[in-house]
Amino acid sequence: MSLPKTLAEDVARNLVMVARLLDEDPEAAYGYSRVALRLASRVAAVREAAGFASYGVAKYAEALAEFRAARRMTGSPHLWPVMADCERGLGRPERALAMAGEPEVGKLDKAGQVEMRLVAAGARRDMGQNEAAVVTLQSPELASKAVQPWAARLRYAYADALLAVDREAEAREWFAKAVEADQNGVTDASDRLAELDGVEFTDALDPEAEEAELAAAENSGIGLEDAGDVPTARSGVPERSRDRAPEGERSVSGGVDDPDELDDLTDEPDYRAAPTDRTAGPLETGRE
């Protein structure tokens, strides 16, 4: 639907802030999404943004309602995997598995189908069916040589599932393959691989670690003036809080540089990832 220019600008600015803060400050992103929702609840992009913001703060019932509304408005199946994952979040893995067998899955692109497989495997693990989770992840995409976020996430999930059934040697192999495909750092596969290899990392900015290094240097006969030469390493890649769907596929299509382009919001802004800028709070309206 088309919005008046001033209202469109206010809505777009809030959606941009949802995108910028969704990963680094989900609570703030959620606040911006609620403002956008009050302003334009009949715009599909707003409902989808509100869904992802709710999902980011584990409000799965809210997220599911928003995703369903966005899907009714657009008819697109691309939210199907994250809707199924909301069912997992609500403690209903059986429903997530049922959704994995629906015709909508066949309408998804490659990345979407992989996400659906990840959700289904996660649902199996939720139900204590770890061996079945391993089987669920075995697919032609697993052997793909594609260097894409979905390939890295699929290999990572498979390695983690193997580890859950005590197949450590195979798990190590697949964590290594995940590292090869993970050029954008969407997983912590390198850390998991190092852990399996018994490698310990020290945060170079950790005061306690620095004191321990100095003490070790003194005990080994190295003077304090040489202690700065003792090498340290930093882990670098944070762990994800959940093995939830469509986190790794997020991207931003643009900003609000030209207000004249905001008259019509039927073209959905890709708010699902963004730059790292931060502002104080939701952008309320109040302009003429």
N, C-alpha and C positions, 0 to 999 in steps of 0.2 A: 504494500500500500504506500501511497505518497503522503508525506508529511509537510506541513508548512515549513518554510526555510528555517526560521528561528528555532522551532521545536526540533527539526531534524539535526541542527547543529548541536543542540543540548544533548540529544540522544547519542549522536555519534561520538561526542567527547567522552561521555560516560563509557561507551563501548570500547573506546581506545584505552581507557584506564583499566577496564577489566582485562584487556589483552596484556597490558604492560605488567600488571600485578598478579596475574593468575597463578604463576609459579612461585614467585618470591614472597608474596604477601596475600595469600588466598582470602583472609578475612577482609582486607581492604577491597579486594576485587569483588567480593560478595556484596559489600556495601554499595559500590558503584552499580552493580548489576540490579540491585533493588531500586535505585533511582531510575535507571533506564526503563525498568519494568513498569514503574508507576507512570512514566511519561508516554510509553508506546507499547502497551501489552499486546497490541494486534500486529506487531511487526515480527516476522519469523526470526530474524537475526537477533532481536532482543530476547525472545524466548529461549533461543539456543544458547546465547551468552549467559542468561540467567541459569540455565541448566548446568553449564560447565562450572559456573561460579559456585553453585550449590554443591555440585559434585566435589569440588575442590575442598570444601569444608565438611565433607561427609554428611551432608543433608540429603540423603539418597532419595527419600520420598519426594521432596521438593524437586530435586533434579529430574527424577523420572517424570513427574507431572509436566515440567517445562519441556523436556525432550519430546514427550508425546504431543504436546501442543504444537511445537515447531514442526514435527513430522506431519501432523494433520494439515498445516498451512502450506507446506512445500511438496508433500508427497514423496520426498527423497528418503531412501533407505539408509543414508550414511550414518545415522545416529543409532541404528539397530544394535551394534555391539555395545555401546556405552549404556544403552537402555537395559540390555541384558546384565551388564555389570552392576547396574543399580540394583537389580534383583538380588544379586549376590550380596551387595552391601546391606540389603534389608533382611538378610538371612534366609533367602529363598533360592538356593542354588538349583533346585529342581526346575524352577521356572526359567532360569538362565539356560539350562541344558535344553529345555523344550524350545526356546527361541533359537537355539543353534541349529535346529532342524527345520525351521520355517522357510518358506520360499523366498523371503526377503534376503536371506543370506546369498542366494544366487545372483542377486542384483548388485551386490557390493563389488567394488574394485578389488584389486589384489591386496592392497593394504587393509581394506575393511574385512576381507575374508580371513586374513591372518589374525586381525584383532578378535574376530569372532571365535577363532580357534583358541586363542589365548584365554578368552573368557570361559569357554567351555572347559578347558583344562583346569583353570582355576576353580570352577564349580566342582569338578571331580575331586580336587584336593580338599575343598571345603567339606565334602561328604566323606572324606577319609579314604577315597579311592585313588591312592597314589599311583599304583601301577596303571590304572586306566588313564590317568592324566598323561603319563608317558606315551601311551599309545595314541591318545588324542592329538598330541603334538607331532607325531610322525606323519609327514606329508611331503609332497614333491617340493613345496616351498622351502622346507628345511634343508634340502640339498642344493638350493639355488645359490649361484655365485653372485647374486645381486648385492651391491653395496648400498643398502637402503636401511632406514631406521626400522622398518618392519622386519627385515632379515636379522638384524642384530637382536631385536627384542624376542623374536621367535627362537633363535639359538640360545639366548640367555635363559628363556623360560624352560627350554628343553634340558639344558644343563642343570638348572635348579631342580627340575622334576627328577632327573636321574640321581641327583644327590639325595633327594628325599627317600629314594628306595635303595640307598647304599651302593650305588654304582659309581664310586668316586672317580675311577680312572676314566670312564666315559664322560663323566661330568666335567673333568678337567679339560678333556679334548674339546668339548662343546663350548666351554667358557672361552677357550682360546680362539675358536672360530667366531664367537660373538665379538671378541676384541677386534678381529680382522674386519668385520663388517661395520663396527661401531665407530665411524669416522667423526660423528658429531657428539659423541659422549652421552648418548641417551640412556646408557646403562652403567652400572658399576662393575662390569665384567672383569676389567683389569684388576680391581681390588679383590674380587672373588677368586680370580686365578692366583694372585699372589698369596692369598690366604691358604689356598690348597697347597701351594708350594712352600709354605712355612716362612714366607717373607713378611717381616714386620716393618711398618712405616712409622716414622716419627714426624710429627708436625713441627716444622722449623720455628713456628711462632708460639709454641707451647712453652711457657716459662719453666714448668716442672721438668719437661724433657731436656731443656737447655741445662738446668742445674744437674740433672743426672749425667749428661754428657761431660760436664766439667768435672764432676766427681770421678767419673770413669777415667778421664784424662789424667787427673792427679794420681789416681791409684796405679796407672800404667806407666807413670814417670814422665808424661808429657806435660810441659809447663803450661800455665794458663795462657801465655802469649801465643802458644801453638794450638790451643783448643779450638780456635775458630776454623782450623783446617779439617776438623773431623766432619766428614760428610753427613748430611741429613737428607731426608726425603719427606715429601708431603703427599697425602693420599690423593687429593685433587678432585675425585669424583664422588659426589654425595650419593647415598643410597636413596632409592625411591621409597616412599612411605607405604605404598600398596602396589600390587601387581595389577593395577587397574588398566582398563582399556583406554583408547586413543590419546594417551599422554604424549607419546613420542611423535605423533603425526601433526603437531600443532605448527602453524605458521601464520604470519601476518601479511595481509595483502597491501595495506596502505594506511595513511593517516587522514587528517582533516585539514590539509594544507589549503585546499580551495573550497570555501563554504558553498560555492555555487554548485558543487558536485554532490551536495548532501540533500538536495530536495527530495530525492526518491531513495528509500532504503530497501527497496525490494531486492537489490543486489547485496547479498549478505557480506558484511565485512568479516574478514577472517580474524576474529578476536581471540582465537584459541592459543596464541602465543604472542610474545611481543618484546619490545625493547625493555630495558631495565630502569627507565625513568620512574620516579615516584612522586606523588603529590600528597597534600595533606588529607584530603577526604573527597567524598562523592561530590560531583558537580551539580548542585541544585540549580533549578531554573530561576527566573526572576527578571529575564530580559523582556524588553518590549516586543 
